[in-house]
Every structure is written in structure tokens, then in C-alpha cells.
């Protein structure tokens, strides 16, 4: 499956529509303490203002604003390039099945808001297909 980036630049609200998918839950302002599972992601331990809780998941979309390679990504053994950017395929899936990444944390040659936006849309669509 291939997603040409130019196809998504003019479709501003497509990502928002995908995020409204009942199978995708966006959890903001949360610290991921642990990701659990054997052959694939099964659950994760998160912490927010109300405390810690474990939630069952089928996949995870990673967004991090401060570092090209997050500590928890290292603990997950996500494959990174020599510059510590996450290696993703054309569907934005990392080396761990069910974990997707987009934007400046990836090994993309082009950085910036347009690229990140397009990659984010690809990742959300891919995650949605993964969950089906």
C-alpha cells in the first residue's frame, strides 16, 4: 500500500475524520509508563493527573515533541537509524507491529509541518486499517 504525500496536503480535515473513528481513542497529556505485550502490543500503563491505570490497546500512535527518540521507544526496541530517528515503512509503522510514528521523530528526509501532517494522516489511516 502506498500513500503519495501530495495526495494529502490539500485534505486538511481527513486526519480529524480518521481520529473520530470509534476504534481510535486519543489520549492527551499522559505519560506512558510501560507498553505490554508478547508478539504485539496488548496494553499499556499510563499516568495522568488522576494516577496510573492500565488500558488494553491494539496499537499505539506515538507523538513526542521534545526528542527524536524517546526513552520508551528505546525500551520498546524500536529500530532507529544512526541519527536516532525512528525507522518507519511507507505506512508509518515502526519495527514493532501496531506501533506507528510520524513527523520529526521519523527517519524522513524531509522535516516540517506539512510532512508531519501528511505522515500523521498516513499513520492514522494505517492504524485504523491495522485495527480492522
C-alpha positions as CSV (number, residue, x, y, z in Angstrom):
1,X,0.0,0.0,0.0
2,X,1.4,3.4,-0.9
3,X,0.3,6.9,0.0
4,X,1.8,9.7,-2.1
5,X,2.2,12.7,0.3
6,X,0.9,15.2,-2.3
7,X,-2.5,13.4,-2.1
8,X,-2.9,14.6,1.5
9,X,-1.6,18.2,1.5
10,X,-5.0,19.6,0.4
11,X,-7.2,17.4,2.6
12,X,-6.9,19.3,5.9
13,X,-9.8,17.6,7.7
14,X,-9.1,14.0,6.7
15,X,-7.0,13.3,9.8
16,X,-9.7,14.7,12.1
17,X,-12.2,12.4,10.5
18,X,-10.0,9.4,11.0
19,X,-9.4,10.4,14.6
20,X,-13.2,10.3,15.1
21,X,-13.2,6.6,14.3
22,X,-14.8,4.8,17.2
23,X,-11.9,2.4,17.3
24,X,-9.3,5.1,17.8
25,X,-9.0,6.8,21.2
26,X,-6.8,9.9,21.5
27,X,-5.3,10.2,25.0
28,X,-3.5,13.5,25.6
29,X,-1.4,14.8,28.5
30,X,-0.5,11.3,29.6
31,X,2.8,9.7,30.4
32,X,3.3,6.2,29.0
33,X,4.9,4.3,31.8
34,X,5.0,0.9,30.2
35,X,3.9,-0.9,27.0
36,X,3.0,-4.5,27.5
37,X,2.5,-7.5,25.1
38,X,4.2,-10.6,23.8
39,X,4.2,-10.7,19.9
40,X,2.3,-7.4,19.6
41,X,1.1,-4.5,21.8
42,X,-1.6,-5.7,24.2
43,X,-1.8,-3.0,26.8
44,X,-0.1,0.0,28.3
45,X,0.3,1.5,31.7
46,X,-0.3,5.2,31.6
47,X,-0.2,8.0,34.2
48,X,-2.2,11.2,34.1
49,X,-3.4,13.7,36.8
50,X,-5.7,11.1,38.3
51,X,-3.0,8.5,38.7
52,X,-1.8,5.3,36.9
53,X,-4.0,2.9,35.0
54,X,-3.6,0.1,32.6
55,X,-5.6,0.2,29.3
56,X,-5.9,-2.5,26.7
57,X,-4.8,-1.4,23.2
58,X,-4.4,-3.0,19.8
59,X,-1.9,-0.4,18.5
60,X,-0.2,2.8,19.6
61,X,0.5,6.1,17.7
62,X,3.5,7.9,19.2
63,X,3.7,11.6,19.4
64,X,6.6,13.3,21.2
65,X,7.6,16.9,20.9
66,X,10.9,17.0,22.7
67,X,13.2,14.3,21.5
68,X,13.9,12.4,18.2
69,X,14.0,9.1,20.1
70,X,12.0,8.8,23.3
71,X,13.1,6.8,26.2
72,X,10.1,4.5,26.0
73,X,10.9,3.9,22.3
74,X,14.3,2.7,23.3
75,X,12.7,0.4,25.8
76,X,10.4,-1.0,23.1
77,X,13.4,-1.6,21.0
78,X,12.0,0.3,18.1
79,X,14.5,0.4,15.3
80,X,16.3,3.7,14.9
81,X,18.7,5.0,12.3
82,X,22.3,6.2,13.0
83,X,20.8,9.7,14.0
84,X,18.3,8.2,16.5
85,X,15.3,8.8,14.3
86,X,12.6,6.0,14.2
87,X,12.7,3.9,11.1
88,X,9.2,3.6,9.6
89,X,7.8,1.9,6.5
90,X,5.7,3.8,3.9
91,X,2.7,3.1,6.1
92,X,4.4,4.8,9.1
93,X,4.6,1.6,11.0
94,X,7.7,1.1,13.2
95,X,9.7,-2.1,13.5
96,X,7.1,-3.2,16.2
97,X,3.8,-4.3,14.7
98,X,1.0,-2.0,15.8
99,X,3.1,1.0,16.7
100,X,3.1,3.9,14.3
101,X,5.1,7.1,14.2
102,X,5.0,10.3,12.1
103,X,6.8,13.6,11.8
104,X,10.1,14.7,13.2
105,X,10.7,11.5,15.2
106,X,10.9,9.5,12.0
107,X,13.8,8.9,9.6
108,X,12.1,11.0,6.9
109,X,14.5,13.1,4.8
110,X,12.0,16.0,4.8
111,X,11.0,17.6,8.1
112,X,8.4,20.2,8.8
113,X,4.7,20.7,9.4
114,X,3.4,19.6,6.0
115,X,5.4,16.4,6.0
116,X,4.4,15.7,9.6
117,X,0.8,16.4,8.9
118,X,0.8,14.1,5.8
119,X,2.7,11.4,7.7
120,X,0.3,11.7,10.6
121,X,-2.7,11.1,8.3
122,X,-1.0,8.1,6.8
123,X,-0.2,6.7,10.3
124,X,-3.8,7.2,11.4
125,X,-5.2,5.6,8.3
126,X,-2.7,2.7,8.7
127,X,-3.6,2.3,12.4
128,X,-7.2,2.2,11.5
129,X,-6.6,-0.5,8.9
130,X,-4.5,-2.4,11.4
131,X,-7.4,-2.4,13.9
132,X,-9.9,-3.7,11.4
